[in-house]
Amino acid sequence: MSSFSDETIPSHQPIVLGCGQLCLDYLVTVSSFPNPDQKIRCTSSKVQGGGNTGNSLTCVARLGFPCRILAKVADDSQGRYMVEELESSGVDTSFCLNAKDGASHFNYVIVDNQTNTRTCIYTPGYPPLLPDDLTESLLLSVLDGVRVLYVNGRSREAELLLAQKAHSKNISILINAEKRRAGLDELLSLADYAICSTNFPQDWTESPSSPSALLSMLIRLPKLKFVIMTLGEHGCVMLERCSDEVSGSEEETDIDELHESLKQNTDYTSLLPVCNSSVCVRKWLQKKC
């Protein structure tokens, strides 16, 4: 990660708080993924901090917004390296809890240049962040000045306690839903915004299509303002709940047909980011199977 800009961030700006795990990535790039029992050479290698929470907060800091992380970090060389790296990017790590006898989470990541994919081999560390770690005074301090709380369900019991406290203080909650996990439903019910992996919406809702799954999530989770599904190299799809004050079409619209029309009108050859949106419709209909 590159060093944080020297530009001073105004202290009155709202803070983004992330709660989750820190993970160290050992990355190797190969020309093509190896076959079983094959020995190959990598074209490059790198060690850097990873994990959804650390990556997200690094992006927030680089965009110029103040942010802090709440995590339990092992007191080993990997843990210290990840904390120092976050600090150099501008992330406040003062609320990280030190685990003296712990071991850091780490990933082996194989980046395949032929298919432009990456394969992760994860080794969990210990100990986890637990609700007992979150005293009332810590909760009040870590949420002070926070506008958005980021969670992903990795430390679900502790994250749920933090999210409930954030909800009581009218702090917006953003959840990164990567896959179904035990206890994730309770976090989803508190979320204002959801960013999901490609497969999560259909896995969670059991809907027949991705667009209908996004619609189902908005129906089942009335607190959600929008839900985003990432699509890898093809970008993402967002479904937003419109307020009653927003003008739009009164005509009923099939969500699968609308999604297909947006895809047909999107320029996938552009080298610049492209946003293709529909008008706000009053009622979405899920196509019957």
C-alpha positions as CSV (number, residue, x, y, z in Angstrom):
1,M,0.0,0.0,0.0
2,S,1.3,3.5,-0.8
3,S,1.8,6.0,1.9
4,F,-1.0,8.3,2.9
5,S,-1.2,11.8,1.5
6,D,0.1,14.6,3.7
7,E,-3.0,16.7,3.0
8,T,-4.8,17.3,6.3
9,I,-8.3,15.9,6.5
10,P,-10.7,18.3,8.3
11,S,-11.6,17.0,11.8
12,H,-15.3,17.7,11.3
13,Q,-15.7,15.2,8.5
14,P,-17.8,12.2,9.4
15,I,-15.9,9.0,10.1
16,V,-16.2,5.5,8.6
17,L,-15.7,2.7,11.1
18,G,-14.9,-0.8,9.9
19,C,-15.1,-3.9,12.1
20,G,-13.7,-7.2,11.0
21,Q,-10.5,-9.3,10.6
22,L,-7.1,-8.3,9.4
23,C,-5.5,-10.8,7.0
24,L,-2.0,-10.9,5.5
25,D,-1.8,-11.9,1.8
26,Y,1.1,-13.7,0.3
27,L,0.6,-13.1,-3.4
28,V,2.3,-14.8,-6.3
29,T,1.6,-14.1,-10.0
30,V,1.9,-17.0,-12.5
31,S,1.6,-17.1,-16.3
32,S,-1.0,-19.9,-16.0
33,F,-2.5,-21.9,-13.1
34,P,-0.4,-25.0,-12.4
35,N,-1.6,-28.6,-13.0
36,P,-1.5,-31.0,-10.1
37,D,2.0,-32.1,-9.0
38,Q,3.5,-29.4,-11.4
39,K,6.4,-27.1,-10.4
40,I,6.3,-23.7,-12.0
41,R,8.0,-20.3,-11.4
42,C,6.1,-17.2,-10.4
43,T,6.5,-14.0,-12.4
44,S,6.2,-11.8,-9.4
45,S,5.5,-12.0,-5.7
46,K,4.3,-9.6,-2.9
47,V,3.3,-9.5,0.7
48,Q,0.6,-7.1,1.8
49,G,-2.3,-6.6,4.1
50,G,-5.6,-7.9,2.9
51,G,-9.1,-8.9,4.1
52,N,-12.3,-7.1,3.2
53,T,-12.3,-4.7,6.1
54,G,-8.7,-3.6,5.7
55,N,-9.0,-3.3,1.9
56,S,-12.2,-1.2,2.2
57,L,-10.9,1.2,4.8
58,T,-7.7,1.7,2.8
59,C,-9.9,2.7,-0.2
60,V,-11.9,5.1,2.1
61,A,-8.6,6.7,3.4
62,R,-7.2,7.1,-0.1
63,L,-10.4,8.9,-1.1
64,G,-9.7,11.4,1.6
65,F,-12.2,10.4,4.3
66,P,-11.3,9.7,7.9
67,C,-11.7,6.1,9.0
68,R,-10.9,3.8,11.8
69,I,-10.8,0.0,12.4
70,L,-11.9,-2.1,15.3
71,A,-10.3,-5.5,15.2
72,K,-8.4,-8.0,17.3
73,V,-4.9,-8.3,16.1
74,A,-2.3,-10.9,17.0
75,D,0.9,-9.6,18.6
76,D,3.1,-11.3,16.0
77,S,5.3,-9.9,13.2
78,Q,2.4,-10.3,10.7
79,G,-0.1,-8.5,12.9
80,R,2.3,-5.6,13.5
81,Y,3.1,-5.3,9.8
82,M,-0.6,-5.1,8.9
83,V,-1.3,-2.4,11.5
84,E,1.7,-0.3,10.4
85,E,0.6,-0.7,6.8
86,L,-2.9,0.5,7.6
87,E,-1.5,3.5,9.6
88,S,0.7,4.5,6.6
89,S,-2.5,4.6,4.5
90,G,-4.2,6.9,6.9
91,V,-6.4,4.4,8.8
92,D,-6.8,5.0,12.5
93,T,-5.8,1.7,14.3
94,S,-6.0,3.1,17.9
95,F,-9.0,0.9,18.6
96,C,-7.3,-2.4,17.6
97,L,-7.2,-4.9,20.4
98,N,-3.9,-6.7,20.9
99,A,-3.9,-10.5,21.4
100,K,-0.5,-11.4,22.9
101,D,-0.7,-15.1,22.4
102,G,-2.6,-15.0,19.1
103,A,-1.7,-15.9,15.5
104,S,-2.6,-13.7,12.5
105,H,-4.9,-14.8,9.7
106,F,-3.2,-15.2,6.3
107,N,-3.9,-16.1,2.7
108,Y,-1.9,-17.6,-0.1
109,V,-3.1,-15.9,-3.2
110,I,-2.3,-17.3,-6.7
111,V,-2.9,-14.7,-9.5
112,D,-3.4,-16.3,-12.9
113,N,-2.4,-14.0,-15.7
114,Q,-3.9,-16.3,-18.3
115,T,-7.5,-16.2,-17.0
116,N,-7.2,-13.0,-15.0
117,T,-8.4,-14.8,-11.8
118,R,-7.1,-15.3,-8.3
119,T,-7.3,-18.3,-6.1
120,C,-7.1,-17.8,-2.3
121,I,-6.1,-20.4,0.2
122,Y,-7.1,-19.1,3.6
123,T,-5.6,-20.0,7.0
124,P,-7.6,-18.7,10.0
125,G,-5.9,-17.2,12.9
126,Y,-6.9,-16.7,16.6
127,P,-8.4,-15.5,18.9
128,P,-11.5,-14.0,17.3
129,L,-13.1,-10.7,18.3
130,L,-15.8,-11.5,20.9
131,P,-18.7,-9.5,22.4
132,D,-16.9,-9.6,25.8
133,D,-14.1,-7.6,24.2
134,L,-16.5,-4.7,23.5
135,T,-17.0,-2.9,26.8
136,E,-19.6,-0.1,27.0
137,S,-16.9,2.5,27.2
138,L,-15.1,1.1,24.1
139,L,-18.4,1.0,22.2
140,L,-19.1,4.7,23.0
141,S,-15.6,5.8,22.1
142,V,-15.2,3.9,18.8
143,L,-18.6,5.1,17.6
144,D,-18.0,8.7,18.5
145,G,-18.2,10.8,15.3
146,V,-19.0,7.8,13.1
147,R,-21.4,8.3,10.2
148,V,-21.1,4.8,8.6
149,L,-20.3,1.4,10.1
150,Y,-18.9,-1.3,7.8
151,V,-19.4,-5.0,8.7
152,N,-19.1,-8.3,6.9
153,G,-20.1,-11.0,9.4
154,R,-16.7,-12.5,9.9
155,S,-16.8,-11.7,13.7
156,R,-20.6,-12.0,13.7
157,E,-21.4,-11.8,17.4
158,A,-19.2,-8.9,18.1
159,E,-20.3,-7.1,14.9
160,L,-23.9,-7.6,15.8
161,L,-23.4,-6.0,19.2
162,L,-21.6,-3.1,17.5
163,A,-24.3,-2.8,14.8
164,Q,-27.1,-2.8,17.4
165,K,-25.3,0.0,19.2
166,A,-24.7,1.9,16.0
167,H,-28.4,1.5,15.0
168,S,-29.5,3.0,18.3
169,K,-27.3,6.0,17.5
170,N,-28.8,6.4,14.0
171,I,-25.4,5.5,12.4
172,S,-25.8,4.1,8.9
173,I,-24.7,0.4,8.5
174,L,-23.1,-1.0,5.3
175,I,-22.7,-4.8,5.1
176,N,-20.4,-6.6,2.7
177,A,-22.3,-9.9,2.1
178,E,-19.8,-12.3,0.5
179,K,-21.5,-15.6,1.3
180,R,-24.1,-17.1,3.6
181,R,-22.8,-17.3,7.2
182,A,-24.4,-18.2,10.5
183,G,-25.9,-15.1,12.1
184,L,-25.6,-13.0,9.0
185,D,-29.4,-12.5,8.7
186,E,-29.5,-10.5,11.9
187,L,-26.8,-8.1,10.5
188,L,-28.6,-7.8,7.2
189,S,-31.8,-6.8,9.0
190,L,-29.9,-3.8,10.5
191,A,-28.2,-2.8,7.3
192,D,-29.0,0.4,5.4
193,Y,-26.8,-0.6,2.4
194,A,-25.7,-4.0,1.1
195,I,-22.8,-4.8,-1.2
196,C,-22.9,-8.5,-2.3
197,S,-20.8,-11.0,-4.2
198,T,-22.1,-12.2,-7.5
199,N,-23.7,-15.3,-6.1
200,F,-24.9,-14.1,-2.7
201,P,-28.3,-12.6,-3.7
202,Q,-29.6,-15.8,-5.4
203,D,-28.1,-18.0,-2.7
204,W,-29.7,-16.0,0.1
205,T,-33.1,-15.5,-1.6
206,E,-33.3,-18.6,-3.7
207,S,-34.7,-16.4,-6.5
208,P,-34.7,-17.6,-10.2
209,S,-32.5,-14.7,-11.4
210,S,-30.0,-12.2,-10.2
211,P,-32.3,-9.1,-10.8
212,S,-35.2,-10.8,-9.1
213,A,-32.9,-11.7,-6.2
214,L,-31.9,-8.1,-5.7
215,L,-35.6,-7.1,-5.7
216,S,-36.4,-9.9,-3.2
217,M,-33.6,-8.5,-0.9
218,L,-35.2,-5.0,-0.9
219,I,-38.6,-6.5,-0.1
220,R,-37.4,-8.8,2.7
221,L,-35.1,-6.1,4.2
222,P,-37.2,-2.9,4.4
223,K,-34.4,-0.9,6.0
224,L,-32.2,-1.3,2.9
225,K,-31.8,1.8,0.7
226,F,-29.9,0.0,-2.0
227,V,-28.3,-3.3,-2.7
228,I,-25.3,-3.8,-5.0
229,M,-24.2,-7.0,-6.7
230,T,-20.6,-7.1,-7.9
231,L,-19.8,-8.7,-11.3
232,G,-16.0,-8.9,-11.4
233,E,-14.7,-7.5,-14.7
234,H,-18.2,-6.5,-15.8
235,G,-18.7,-4.0,-12.9
236,C,-21.8,-4.2,-10.8
237,V,-25.5,-3.9,-10.7
238,M,-27.3,-1.7,-8.1
239,L,-31.0,-1.7,-7.2
240,E,-32.1,1.4,-5.2
241,R,-35.3,1.9,-3.3
242,C,-36.9,5.2,-4.5
243,S,-38.7,7.4,-2.1
244,D,-42.3,8.4,-2.7
245,E,-41.2,11.9,-3.6
246,V,-39.2,10.8,-6.6
247,S,-41.1,11.1,-9.8
248,G,-40.9,8.2,-12.3
249,S,-42.9,5.9,-14.4
250,E,-46.3,4.6,-13.2
251,E,-46.1,1.7,-15.5
252,E,-45.4,-1.7,-14.0
253,T,-42.0,-3.1,-15.1
254,D,-40.6,-6.6,-15.2
255,I,-37.2,-6.4,-13.4
256,D,-35.6,-9.1,-15.6
257,E,-36.6,-7.4,-18.8
258,L,-35.4,-4.0,-17.5
259,H,-32.1,-5.5,-16.5
260,E,-31.6,-7.1,-19.9
261,S,-32.4,-3.8,-21.7
262,L,-29.8,-2.0,-19.6
263,K,-27.3,-4.6,-20.5
264,Q,-28.1,-4.2,-24.2
265,N,-27.6,-0.5,-24.0
266,T,-24.3,-0.6,-22.1
267,D,-21.0,0.0,-23.9
268,Y,-18.7,-2.7,-22.6
269,T,-15.8,-1.6,-24.9
270,S,-15.4,1.8,-23.2
271,L,-12.0,2.2,-21.4
272,L,-13.7,4.7,-19.0
273,P,-16.2,3.8,-16.3
274,V,-19.8,3.6,-17.6
275,C,-23.0,4.1,-15.6
276,N,-26.3,3.1,-17.3
277,S,-29.4,3.6,-15.1
278,S,-33.1,3.3,-15.6
279,V,-35.8,5.7,-14.6
280,C,-37.4,5.2,-11.2
281,V,-40.4,2.8,-11.6
282,R,-43.3,2.7,-9.1
283,K,-43.6,-1.0,-9.0
284,W,-41.4,-3.9,-10.0
285,L,-42.8,-7.2,-11.1
286,Q,-40.9,-10.4,-10.8
287,K,-41.1,-12.6,-13.9
288,K,-43.0,-15.8,-13.3
289,C,-41.3,-19.1,-14.1
